[in-house]
Amino acid sequence: MAVEVDLGPGLPALQMVGLADTAIHESRERLRSALRNSGLRVPLTRVVVNLAPADLRKEGTGFDLPIALALLAASGQLPPQRLEGLWSAAELGLNGQLRPIRGVLAMAIAARKDGARALLVAESNRLEASLVKGLRVWGAASLADALALLDPNQRRRIIASQPRARAGGRPGEGQDAGEAPDLTDVQGQEHGRRALEIAAAGEHHMLLVGPPGSGKTMLAERLPGLLPPLSEAEALAITQIHSVAGLLQPQQGLMRHRPFRNPHHSCSAAALIGGGANPRPGELSLAHHGVLFLDELTEFPREVLDQLRQPLERGEIWIHRARTQARFPCRITLVAAANPCPCGWSGTADQRCSCVPSQRRRYWSRLSGPLLDRLDLQVVVQPVAAHQLRRSISASVDPQSGSKELGSPQVLQRVIAARGRMRRRNPGAASNGSLSSHLFRRELRLDDAAQTLWEAAICQRRLSGRGAERVLRVAQTIVDLDQRATVDTSAIAEALSYRTFDLTGERRGDSGHPGDGQI
């Protein structure tokens, strides 16, 4: 985008054209006060400001600084050649201070691609913009400082006096292992722990169903700690999305940890998927390269959940509006959690379920079959026995008496090794879950007995084509974790054990409960 300013004869006025929103129109008052309080002259003539291209709607306060610079150049207070090849964005305070705006990282990437001479932003945004290599970034605390930076005779002195911008080190560095929840905190739940490891290794979506307090949320919160460290490109992509959403803190720098987003079930479709008149990323994109946790899945409106289906398949979402469209990446691992019935106690031995069959059918009818079909791992989580809880308390007092189960660092090494085997088979792919069907089937090694078992399961469970392929993907991930070369019957059987809801009572319409179809 470009800012054009023209001074013409007429009564003193400042007119904005170019589909500007309310925040940009209000910049007229900020601009007058900032110029006057910075010792600069406000032109006493008719001023027309054009935001090009004129057919694209503009929003936000980031246009304040470029409008001020263009106005100063048009009124002869700033040599126009100093603005050649310059990109700038910042909000103006009434006293002339420059305030940070959202989306500076995306702007810096666009400036580098355009071959900009430099990018001028508020000092609070300088670290964020400096994450883009190969771009000169200038940070100014006020409009007067910005003008000084544009003066070649003063620029070197000002830049030398500024603190050196640091990007925060390489992704994954500096993370305290004690900060992230550890898998050793989970007592029992061997089936759930194993499913969590498979989900981390293959980027498989997962559904956890169990009564209240059985550990569904605890399992979900430990999944980010089992995912491999972020690459430089992944960290930059995550930081860019959070910058566009306005969620980066001043001087935060590069995001080094995989996101874990946990939206409430009352959120709207625009909040979950993204949207608005000028589209912004939603929770789905904010979880890019991380985990999106949907607790109380059946409490989300069905029409909201069904909008997840295509993004889960493609790893991106396109939001179309009348005047614009936007693409947001959303390569996520989805973890959903739900109770087995409205009261929460269906299928438990020590609590009686108070729900009638019709209530349970209505409860599970909120989830569509196509959405459940995309959840590769469907796990029933049972309440933890008293002796296992006692063992966890004993371990907190005496570590020597604790469980010998693997913690997050050990499982993470197994996941990294499995991902390495996946990349050696398909160098361009990150995991079995993200492979295209063509590439996956080309590299699949399935023995005859395993194929027979798989075909029988398709007929018995009435699996769709997508569901049948996802069984194979999970089986391949199991083989990669166990360092085997061929998918055999044991891998297929274990993968089928995570298809809990193919033949459950709720899906058939009778009085069963989740878990009826589990092998």
Helices and strands as residue ranges (DSSP letters): E 2-8, E 13-17, H 22-25, H 27-37, E 46-52, H 64-74, G 80-83, E 86-89, E 91-92, E 98-99, H 104-114, E 118-122, H 123-129, E 137-140, H 143-150, H 152-161, G 183-185, H 190-202, E 206-209, H 216-221, G 224-226, H 232-244, E 260-261, H 269-273, E 274-275, E 280-281, H 283-286, E 291-294, G 297-299, H 302-305, G 306-308, H 309-314, E 316-320, E 325-329, E 333-338, H 357-364, H 369-373, E 377-380, H 386-397, G 399-401, H 408-425, H 437-443, H 448-461, H 465-481, H 489-496, H 505-508
